[in-house]
Amino acid sequence: MKITSPIALCLLTSLLLLGCDQSQDIKDIDCDSPNLTKAEKQQANCFWNMGDPTDRSQNKGF
């Protein structure tokens, strides 16, 4: 009895976490839109979009 209850608790917890992890399709969100909320920007990964690279960032040589 002592061994089965932690195993059952672990299995139920893992099933609960799997049920909560419902992936949602990310729509094509225009990151340049000023009407986006912070949550929408975070969902669309807009925070990592820093724009086009400049000539200076492409020049890695000496």
mmCIF file of the N, C-alpha and C atoms, coordinates in Angstrom:
data_MODEL
# 
_entry.id   MODEL 
# 
loop_
_atom_site.group_PDB 
_atom_site.id 
_atom_site.type_symbol 
_atom_site.label_atom_id 
_atom_site.label_alt_id 
_atom_site.label_comp_id 
_atom_site.label_asym_id 
_atom_site.label_entity_id 
_atom_site.label_seq_id 
_atom_site.pdbx_PDB_ins_code 
_atom_site.Cartn_x 
_atom_site.Cartn_y 
_atom_site.Cartn_z 
_atom_site.occupancy 
_atom_site.B_iso_or_equiv 
_atom_site.pdbx_formal_charge 
_atom_site.auth_seq_id 
_atom_site.auth_comp_id 
_atom_site.auth_asym_id 
_atom_site.auth_atom_id 
_atom_site.pdbx_PDB_model_num 
ATOM 1   N N  . MET A 1 1  ? 0.826  -1.202 0.000   1.00 0.00 ? 1  MET A N  1 
ATOM 2   C CA . MET A 1 1  ? 0.000  0.000  0.000   1.00 0.00 ? 1  MET A CA 1 
ATOM 3   C C  . MET A 1 1  ? 0.862  1.254  0.000   1.00 0.00 ? 1  MET A C  1 
ATOM 4   N N  . LYS A 1 2  ? 1.980  1.186  0.707   1.00 0.00 ? 2  LYS A N  1 
ATOM 5   C CA . LYS A 1 2  ? 2.835  2.365  0.778   1.00 0.00 ? 2  LYS A CA 1 
ATOM 6   C C  . LYS A 1 2  ? 3.492  2.671  -0.562  1.00 0.00 ? 2  LYS A C  1 
ATOM 7   N N  . ILE A 1 3  ? 3.760  1.651  -1.347  1.00 0.00 ? 3  ILE A N  1 
ATOM 8   C CA . ILE A 1 3  ? 4.434  1.855  -2.628  1.00 0.00 ? 3  ILE A CA 1 
ATOM 9   C C  . ILE A 1 3  ? 3.433  2.233  -3.718  1.00 0.00 ? 3  ILE A C  1 
ATOM 10  N N  . THR A 1 4  ? 2.254  1.661  -3.686  1.00 0.00 ? 4  THR A N  1 
ATOM 11  C CA . THR A 1 4  ? 1.293  1.892  -4.765  1.00 0.00 ? 4  THR A CA 1 
ATOM 12  C C  . THR A 1 4  ? 0.708  3.296  -4.741  1.00 0.00 ? 4  THR A C  1 
ATOM 13  N N  . SER A 1 5  ? 0.543  3.897  -3.593  1.00 0.00 ? 5  SER A N  1 
ATOM 14  C CA . SER A 1 5  ? -0.056 5.233  -3.563  1.00 0.00 ? 5  SER A CA 1 
ATOM 15  C C  . SER A 1 5  ? 0.869  6.292  -4.170  1.00 0.00 ? 5  SER A C  1 
ATOM 16  N N  . PRO A 1 6  ? 2.187  6.306  -3.924  1.00 0.00 ? 6  PRO A N  1 
ATOM 17  C CA . PRO A 1 6  ? 3.029  7.292  -4.629  1.00 0.00 ? 6  PRO A CA 1 
ATOM 18  C C  . PRO A 1 6  ? 3.087  7.055  -6.136  1.00 0.00 ? 6  PRO A C  1 
ATOM 19  N N  . ILE A 1 7  ? 3.057  5.790  -6.540  1.00 0.00 ? 7  ILE A N  1 
ATOM 20  C CA . ILE A 1 7  ? 3.069  5.489  -7.976  1.00 0.00 ? 7  ILE A CA 1 
ATOM 21  C C  . ILE A 1 7  ? 1.775  5.971  -8.620  1.00 0.00 ? 7  ILE A C  1 
ATOM 22  N N  . ALA A 1 8  ? 0.659  5.723  -7.967  1.00 0.00 ? 8  ALA A N  1 
ATOM 23  C CA . ALA A 1 8  ? -0.630 6.173  -8.497  1.00 0.00 ? 8  ALA A CA 1 
ATOM 24  C C  . ALA A 1 8  ? -0.689 7.696  -8.538  1.00 0.00 ? 8  ALA A C  1 
ATOM 25  N N  . LEU A 1 9  ? -0.159 8.345  -7.513  1.00 0.00 ? 9  LEU A N  1 
ATOM 26  C CA . LEU A 1 9  ? -0.145 9.806  -7.480  1.00 0.00 ? 9  LEU A CA 1 
ATOM 27  C C  . LEU A 1 9  ? 0.725  10.358 -8.604  1.00 0.00 ? 9  LEU A C  1 
ATOM 28  N N  . CYS A 1 10 ? 1.847  9.734  -8.837  1.00 0.00 ? 10 CYS A N  1 
ATOM 29  C CA . CYS A 1 10 ? 2.742  10.163 -9.912  1.00 0.00 ? 10 CYS A CA 1 
ATOM 30  C C  . CYS A 1 10 ? 2.077  9.992  -11.278 1.00 0.00 ? 10 CYS A C  1 
ATOM 31  N N  . LEU A 1 11 ? 1.415  8.874  -11.492 1.00 0.00 ? 11 LEU A N  1 
ATOM 32  C CA . LEU A 1 11 ? 0.736  8.637  -12.766 1.00 0.00 ? 11 LEU A CA 1 
ATOM 33  C C  . LEU A 1 11 ? -0.412 9.612  -12.989 1.00 0.00 ? 11 LEU A C  1 
ATOM 34  N N  . LEU A 1 12 ? -1.182 9.869  -11.949 1.00 0.00 ? 12 LEU A N  1 
ATOM 35  C CA . LEU A 1 12 ? -2.294 10.813 -12.086 1.00 0.00 ? 12 LEU A CA 1 
ATOM 36  C C  . LEU A 1 12 ? -1.786 12.228 -12.351 1.00 0.00 ? 12 LEU A C  1 
ATOM 37  N N  . THR A 1 13 ? -0.698 12.602 -11.704 1.00 0.00 ? 13 THR A N  1 
ATOM 38  C CA . THR A 1 13 ? -0.128 13.931 -11.930 1.00 0.00 ? 13 THR A CA 1 
ATOM 39  C C  . THR A 1 13 ? 0.381  14.065 -13.358 1.00 0.00 ? 13 THR A C  1 
ATOM 40  N N  . SER A 1 14 ? 1.038  13.035 -13.856 1.00 0.00 ? 14 SER A N  1 
ATOM 41  C CA . SER A 1 14 ? 1.541  13.107 -15.228 1.00 0.00 ? 14 SER A CA 1 
ATOM 42  C C  . SER A 1 14 ? 0.396  13.161 -16.237 1.00 0.00 ? 14 SER A C  1 
ATOM 43  N N  . LEU A 1 15 ? -0.667 12.427 -15.988 1.00 0.00 ? 15 LEU A N  1 
ATOM 44  C CA . LEU A 1 15 ? -1.830 12.493 -16.882 1.00 0.00 ? 15 LEU A CA 1 
ATOM 45  C C  . LEU A 1 15 ? -2.483 13.868 -16.843 1.00 0.00 ? 15 LEU A C  1 
ATOM 46  N N  . LEU A 1 16 ? -2.536 14.458 -15.667 1.00 0.00 ? 16 LEU A N  1 
ATOM 47  C CA . LEU A 1 16 ? -3.107 15.800 -15.543 1.00 0.00 ? 16 LEU A CA 1 
ATOM 48  C C  . LEU A 1 16 ? -2.266 16.811 -16.310 1.00 0.00 ? 16 LEU A C  1 
ATOM 49  N N  . LEU A 1 17 ? -0.949 16.701 -16.188 1.00 0.00 ? 17 LEU A N  1 
ATOM 50  C CA . LEU A 1 17 ? -0.077 17.630 -16.903 1.00 0.00 ? 17 LEU A CA 1 
ATOM 51  C C  . LEU A 1 17 ? -0.147 17.429 -18.412 1.00 0.00 ? 17 LEU A C  1 
ATOM 52  N N  . LEU A 1 18 ? -0.285 16.207 -18.850 1.00 0.00 ? 18 LEU A N  1 
ATOM 53  C CA . LEU A 1 18 ? -0.433 15.961 -20.284 1.00 0.00 ? 18 LEU A CA 1 
ATOM 54  C C  . LEU A 1 18 ? -1.741 16.531 -20.816 1.00 0.00 ? 18 LEU A C  1 
ATOM 55  N N  . GLY A 1 19 ? -2.790 16.468 -20.017 1.00 0.00 ? 19 GLY A N  1 
ATOM 56  C CA . GLY A 1 19 ? -4.075 17.023 -20.431 1.00 0.00 ? 19 GLY A CA 1 
ATOM 57  C C  . GLY A 1 19 ? -4.061 18.531 -20.494 1.00 0.00 ? 19 GLY A C  1 
ATOM 58  N N  . CYS A 1 20 ? -3.256 19.165 -19.656 1.00 0.00 ? 20 CYS A N  1 
ATOM 59  C CA . CYS A 1 20 ? -3.184 20.627 -19.641 1.00 0.00 ? 20 CYS A CA 1 
ATOM 60  C C  . CYS A 1 20 ? -2.305 21.168 -20.753 1.00 0.00 ? 20 CYS A C  1 
ATOM 61  N N  . ASP A 1 21 ? -1.459 20.352 -21.319 1.00 0.00 ? 21 ASP A N  1 
ATOM 62  C CA . ASP A 1 21 ? -0.516 20.808 -22.333 1.00 0.00 ? 21 ASP A CA 1 
ATOM 63  C C  . ASP A 1 21 ? -1.122 20.685 -23.720 1.00 0.00 ? 21 ASP A C  1 
ATOM 64  N N  . GLN A 1 22 ? -2.210 21.380 -23.947 1.00 0.00 ? 22 GLN A N  1 
ATOM 65  C CA . GLN A 1 22 ? -2.863 21.386 -25.250 1.00 0.00 ? 22 GLN A CA 1 
ATOM 66  C C  . GLN A 1 22 ? -2.196 22.457 -26.105 1.00 0.00 ? 22 GLN A C  1 
ATOM 67  N N  . SER A 1 23 ? -1.503 22.047 -27.152 1.00 0.00 ? 23 SER A N  1 
ATOM 68  C CA . SER A 1 23 ? -0.841 23.020 -28.012 1.00 0.00 ? 23 SER A CA 1 
ATOM 69  C C  . SER A 1 23 ? -1.876 23.678 -28.920 1.00 0.00 ? 23 SER A C  1 
ATOM 70  N N  . GLN A 1 24 ? -1.738 24.968 -29.078 1.00 0.00 ? 24 GLN A N  1 
ATOM 71  C CA . GLN A 1 24 ? -2.641 25.719 -29.935 1.00 0.00 ? 24 GLN A CA 1 
ATOM 72  C C  . GLN A 1 24 ? -1.860 26.186 -31.153 1.00 0.00 ? 24 GLN A C  1 
ATOM 73  N N  . ASP A 1 25 ? -2.531 26.203 -32.296 1.00 0.00 ? 25 ASP A N  1 
ATOM 74  C CA . ASP A 1 25 ? -1.885 26.677 -33.512 1.00 0.00 ? 25 ASP A CA 1 
ATOM 75  C C  . ASP A 1 25 ? -1.693 28.186 -33.423 1.00 0.00 ? 25 ASP A C  1 
ATOM 76  N N  . ILE A 1 26 ? -0.491 28.618 -33.739 1.00 0.00 ? 26 ILE A N  1 
ATOM 77  C CA . ILE A 1 26 ? -0.201 30.048 -33.724 1.00 0.00 ? 26 ILE A CA 1 
ATOM 78  C C  . ILE A 1 26 ? -0.556 30.615 -35.091 1.00 0.00 ? 26 ILE A C  1 
ATOM 79  N N  . LYS A 1 27 ? -1.431 31.598 -35.075 1.00 0.00 ? 27 LYS A N  1 
ATOM 80  C CA . LYS A 1 27 ? -1.812 32.241 -36.319 1.00 0.00 ? 27 LYS A CA 1 
ATOM 81  C C  . LYS A 1 27 ? -0.677 33.155 -36.771 1.00 0.00 ? 27 LYS A C  1 
ATOM 82  N N  . ASP A 1 28 ? -0.685 33.479 -38.047 1.00 0.00 ? 28 ASP A N  1 
ATOM 83  C CA . ASP A 1 28 ? 0.291  34.445 -38.540 1.00 0.00 ? 28 ASP A CA 1 
ATOM 84  C C  . ASP A 1 28 ? -0.081 35.811 -37.990 1.00 0.00 ? 28 ASP A C  1 
ATOM 85  N N  . ILE A 1 29 ? 0.711  36.290 -37.065 1.00 0.00 ? 29 ILE A N  1 
ATOM 86  C CA . ILE A 1 29 ? 0.444  37.568 -36.412 1.00 0.00 ? 29 ILE A CA 1 
ATOM 87  C C  . ILE A 1 29 ? 1.462  38.574 -36.916 1.00 0.00 ? 29 ILE A C  1 
ATOM 88  N N  . ASP A 1 30 ? 0.974  39.727 -37.331 1.00 0.00 ? 30 ASP A N  1 
ATOM 89  C CA . ASP A 1 30 ? 1.852  40.793 -37.785 1.00 0.00 ? 30 ASP A CA 1 
ATOM 90  C C  . ASP A 1 30 ? 2.456  41.472 -36.561 1.00 0.00 ? 30 ASP A C  1 
ATOM 91  N N  . CYS A 1 31 ? 3.741  41.285 -36.357 1.00 0.00 ? 31 CYS A N  1 
ATOM 92  C CA . CYS A 1 31 ? 4.400  41.828 -35.170 1.00 0.00 ? 31 CYS A CA 1 
ATOM 93  C C  . CYS A 1 31 ? 4.516  43.347 -35.213 1.00 0.00 ? 31 CYS A C  1 
ATOM 94  N N  . ASP A 1 32 ? 4.354  43.947 -36.383 1.00 0.00 ? 32 ASP A N  1 
ATOM 95  C CA . ASP A 1 32 ? 4.469  45.397 -36.503 1.00 0.00 ? 32 ASP A CA 1 
ATOM 96  C C  . ASP A 1 32 ? 3.167  46.116 -36.179 1.00 0.00 ? 32 ASP A C  1 
ATOM 97  N N  . SER A 1 33 ? 2.110  45.369 -35.920 1.00 0.00 ? 33 SER A N  1 
ATOM 98  C CA . SER A 1 33 ? 0.818  45.980 -35.629 1.00 0.00 ? 33 SER A CA 1 
ATOM 99  C C  . SER A 1 33 ? 0.837  46.620 -34.241 1.00 0.00 ? 33 SER A C  1 
ATOM 100 N N  . PRO A 1 34 ? 0.448  47.888 -34.126 1.00 0.00 ? 34 PRO A N  1 
ATOM 101 C CA . PRO A 1 34 ? 0.467  48.548 -32.813 1.00 0.00 ? 34 PRO A CA 1 
ATOM 102 C C  . PRO A 1 34 ? -0.679 48.110 -31.903 1.00 0.00 ? 34 PRO A C  1 
ATOM 103 N N  . ASN A 1 35 ? -1.660 47.392 -32.439 1.00 0.00 ? 35 ASN A N  1 
ATOM 104 C CA . ASN A 1 35 ? -2.826 46.998 -31.647 1.00 0.00 ? 35 ASN A CA 1 
ATOM 105 C C  . ASN A 1 35 ? -2.642 45.683 -30.908 1.00 0.00 ? 35 ASN A C  1 
ATOM 106 N N  . LEU A 1 36 ? -1.472 45.044 -31.021 1.00 0.00 ? 36 LEU A N  1 
ATOM 107 C CA . LEU A 1 36 ? -1.254 43.757 -30.365 1.00 0.00 ? 36 LEU A CA 1 
ATOM 108 C C  . LEU A 1 36 ? -1.071 43.935 -28.862 1.00 0.00 ? 36 LEU A C  1 
ATOM 109 N N  . THR A 1 37 ? -1.620 43.004 -28.129 1.00 0.00 ? 37 THR A N  1 
ATOM 110 C CA . THR A 1 37 ? -1.397 43.010 -26.685 1.00 0.00 ? 37 THR A CA 1 
ATOM 111 C C  . THR A 1 37 ? -0.067 42.326 -26.387 1.00 0.00 ? 37 THR A C  1 
ATOM 112 N N  . LYS A 1 38 ? 0.385  42.453 -25.148 1.00 0.00 ? 38 LYS A N  1 
ATOM 113 C CA . LYS A 1 38 ? 1.657  41.839 -24.760 1.00 0.00 ? 38 LYS A CA 1 
ATOM 114 C C  . LYS A 1 38 ? 1.575  40.318 -24.869 1.00 0.00 ? 38 LYS A C  1 
ATOM 115 N N  . ALA A 1 39 ? 0.420  39.749 -24.538 1.00 0.00 ? 39 ALA A N  1 
ATOM 116 C CA . ALA A 1 39 ? 0.249  38.295 -24.617 1.00 0.00 ? 39 ALA A CA 1 
ATOM 117 C C  . ALA A 1 39 ? 0.306  37.818 -26.063 1.00 0.00 ? 39 ALA A C  1 
ATOM 118 N N  . GLU A 1 40 ? -0.296 38.574 -26.983 1.00 0.00 ? 40 GLU A N  1 
ATOM 119 C CA . GLU A 1 40 ? -0.261 38.197 -28.400 1.00 0.00 ? 40 GLU A CA 1 
ATOM 120 C C  . GLU A 1 40 ? 1.157  38.283 -28.957 1.00 0.00 ? 40 GLU A C  1 
ATOM 121 N N  . LYS A 1 41 ? 1.895  39.314 -28.543 1.00 0.00 ? 41 LYS A N  1 
ATOM 122 C CA . LYS A 1 41 ? 3.282  39.442 -28.993 1.00 0.00 ? 41 LYS A CA 1 
ATOM 123 C C  . LYS A 1 41 ? 4.130  38.297 -28.461 1.00 0.00 ? 41 LYS A C  1 
ATOM 124 N N  . GLN A 1 42 ? 3.880  37.912 -27.231 1.00 0.00 ? 42 GLN A N  1 
ATOM 125 C CA . GLN A 1 42 ? 4.642  36.819 -26.643 1.00 0.00 ? 42 GLN A CA 1 
ATOM 126 C C  . GLN A 1 42 ? 4.300  35.497 -27.328 1.00 0.00 ? 42 GLN A C  1 
ATOM 127 N N  . GLN A 1 43 ? 3.047  35.286 -27.658 1.00 0.00 ? 43 GLN A N  1 
ATOM 128 C CA . GLN A 1 43 ? 2.631  34.055 -28.321 1.00 0.00 ? 43 GLN A CA 1 
ATOM 129 C C  . GLN A 1 43 ? 3.233  33.957 -29.718 1.00 0.00 ? 43 GLN A C  1 
ATOM 130 N N  . ALA A 1 44 ? 3.372  35.066 -30.396 1.00 0.00 ? 44 ALA A N  1 
ATOM 131 C CA . ALA A 1 44 ? 3.886  35.061 -31.765 1.00 0.00 ? 44 ALA A CA 1 
ATOM 132 C C  . ALA A 1 44 ? 5.403  35.194 -31.821 1.00 0.00 ? 44 ALA A C  1 
ATOM 133 N N  . ASN A 1 45 ? 6.057  35.214 -30.678 1.00 0.00 ? 45 ASN A N  1 
ATOM 134 C CA . ASN A 1 45 ? 7.515  35.375 -30.608 1.00 0.00 ? 45 ASN A CA 1 
ATOM 135 C C  . ASN A 1 45 ? 7.962  36.690 -31.233 1.00 0.00 ? 45 ASN A C  1 
ATOM 136 N N  . CYS A 1 46 ? 7.197  37.748 -31.036 1.00 0.00 ? 46 CYS A N  1 
ATOM 137 C CA . CYS A 1 46 ? 7.565  39.049 -31.589 1.00 0.00 ? 46 CYS A CA 1 
ATOM 138 C C  . CYS A 1 46 ? 8.729  39.675 -30.830 1.00 0.00 ? 46 CYS A C  1 
ATOM 139 N N  . PHE A 1 47 ? 8.959  39.262 -29.608 1.00 0.00 ? 47 PHE A N  1 
ATOM 140 C CA . PHE A 1 47 ? 10.009 39.875 -28.809 1.00 0.00 ? 47 PHE A CA 1 
ATOM 141 C C  . PHE A 1 47 ? 11.393 39.512 -29.334 1.00 0.00 ? 47 PHE A C  1 
ATOM 142 N N  . TRP A 1 48 ? 11.506 38.407 -30.076 1.00 0.00 ? 48 TRP A N  1 
ATOM 143 C CA . TRP A 1 48 ? 12.804 37.989 -30.583 1.00 0.00 ? 48 TRP A CA 1 
ATOM 144 C C  . TRP A 1 48 ? 13.070 38.527 -31.977 1.00 0.00 ? 48 TRP A C  1 
ATOM 145 N N  . ASN A 1 49 ? 12.102 39.152 -32.600 1.00 0.00 ? 49 ASN A N  1 
ATOM 146 C CA . ASN A 1 49 ? 12.283 39.693 -33.937 1.00 0.00 ? 49 ASN A CA 1 
ATOM 147 C C  . ASN A 1 49 ? 12.921 41.071 -33.817 1.00 0.00 ? 49 ASN A C  1 
ATOM 148 N N  . MET A 1 50 ? 14.189 41.163 -34.168 1.00 0.00 ? 50 MET A N  1 
ATOM 149 C CA . MET A 1 50 ? 14.903 42.432 -34.038 1.00 0.00 ? 50 MET A CA 1 
ATOM 150 C C  . MET A 1 50 ? 15.095 43.120 -35.382 1.00 0.00 ? 50 MET A C  1 
ATOM 151 N N  . GLY A 1 51 ? 14.423 42.642 -36.408 1.00 0.00 ? 51 GLY A N  1 
ATOM 152 C CA . GLY A 1 51 ? 14.511 43.276 -37.705 1.00 0.00 ? 51 GLY A CA 1 
ATOM 153 C C  . GLY A 1 51 ? 15.638 42.720 -38.552 1.00 0.00 ? 51 GLY A C  1 
ATOM 154 N N  . ASP A 1 52 ? 15.891 43.388 -39.661 1.00 0.00 ? 52 ASP A N  1 
ATOM 155 C CA . ASP A 1 52 ? 16.928 42.943 -40.594 1.00 0.00 ? 52 ASP A CA 1 
ATOM 156 C C  . ASP A 1 52 ? 18.316 43.242 -40.032 1.00 0.00 ? 52 ASP A C  1 
ATOM 157 N N  . PRO A 1 53 ? 19.295 42.376 -40.320 1.00 0.00 ? 53 PRO A N  1 
ATOM 158 C CA . PRO A 1 53 ? 20.650 42.642 -39.848 1.00 0.00 ? 53 PRO A CA 1 
ATOM 159 C C  . PRO A 1 53 ? 21.264 43.821 -40.598 1.00 0.00 ? 53 PRO A C  1 
ATOM 160 N N  . THR A 1 54 ? 22.098 44.554 -39.928 1.00 0.00 ? 54 THR A N  1 
ATOM 161 C CA . THR A 1 54 ? 22.761 45.702 -40.541 1.00 0.00 ? 54 THR A CA 1 
ATOM 162 C C  . THR A 1 54 ? 24.085 45.255 -41.149 1.00 0.00 ? 54 THR A C  1 
ATOM 163 N N  . ASP A 1 55 ? 24.701 46.133 -41.928 1.00 0.00 ? 55 ASP A N  1 
ATOM 164 C CA . ASP A 1 55 ? 25.999 45.815 -42.536 1.00 0.00 ? 55 ASP A CA 1 
ATOM 165 C C  . ASP A 1 55 ? 27.053 45.582 -41.465 1.00 0.00 ? 55 ASP A C  1 
ATOM 166 N N  . ARG A 1 56 ? 26.968 46.327 -40.390 1.00 0.00 ? 56 ARG A N  1 
ATOM 167 C CA . ARG A 1 56 ? 27.974 46.209 -39.331 1.00 0.00 ? 56 ARG A CA 1 
ATOM 168 C C  . ARG A 1 56 ? 27.890 44.845 -38.636 1.00 0.00 ? 56 ARG A C  1 
ATOM 169 N N  . SER A 1 57 ? 26.677 44.327 -38.453 1.00 0.00 ? 57 SER A N  1 
ATOM 170 C CA . SER A 1 57 ? 26.545 43.034 -37.785 1.00 0.00 ? 57 SER A CA 1 
ATOM 171 C C  . SER A 1 57 ? 26.965 41.885 -38.695 1.00 0.00 ? 57 SER A C  1 
ATOM 172 N N  . GLN A 1 58 ? 26.936 42.094 -40.009 1.00 0.00 ? 58 GLN A N  1 
ATOM 173 C CA . GLN A 1 58 ? 27.350 41.044 -40.932 1.00 0.00 ? 58 GLN A CA 1 
ATOM 174 C C  . GLN A 1 58 ? 28.867 40.999 -41.100 1.00 0.00 ? 58 GLN A C  1 
ATOM 175 N N  . ASN A 1 59 ? 29.554 42.085 -40.784 1.00 0.00 ? 59 ASN A N  1 
ATOM 176 C CA . ASN A 1 59 ? 31.002 42.149 -40.937 1.00 0.00 ? 59 ASN A CA 1 
ATOM 177 C C  . ASN A 1 59 ? 31.654 41.571 -39.691 1.00 0.00 ? 59 ASN A C  1 
ATOM 178 N N  . LYS A 1 60 ? 32.076 40.315 -39.772 1.00 0.00 ? 60 LYS A N  1 
ATOM 179 C CA . LYS A 1 60 ? 32.684 39.649 -38.616 1.00 0.00 ? 60 LYS A CA 1 
ATOM 180 C C  . LYS A 1 60 ? 34.201 39.580 -38.736 1.00 0.00 ? 60 LYS A C  1 
ATOM 181 N N  . GLY A 1 61 ? 34.761 39.970 -39.876 1.00 0.00 ? 61 GLY A N  1 
ATOM 182 C CA . GLY A 1 61 ? 36.205 39.861 -40.080 1.00 0.00 ? 61 GLY A CA 1 
ATOM 183 C C  . GLY A 1 61 ? 36.956 41.073 -39.559 1.00 0.00 ? 61 GLY A C  1 
ATOM 184 N N  . PHE A 1 62 ? 38.262 40.970 -39.605 1.00 0.00 ? 62 PHE A N  1 
ATOM 185 C CA . PHE A 1 62 ? 39.110 42.086 -39.165 1.00 0.00 ? 62 PHE A CA 1 
ATOM 186 C C  . PHE A 1 62 ? 39.770 42.735 -40.359 1.00 0.00 ? 62 PHE A C  1 
# 
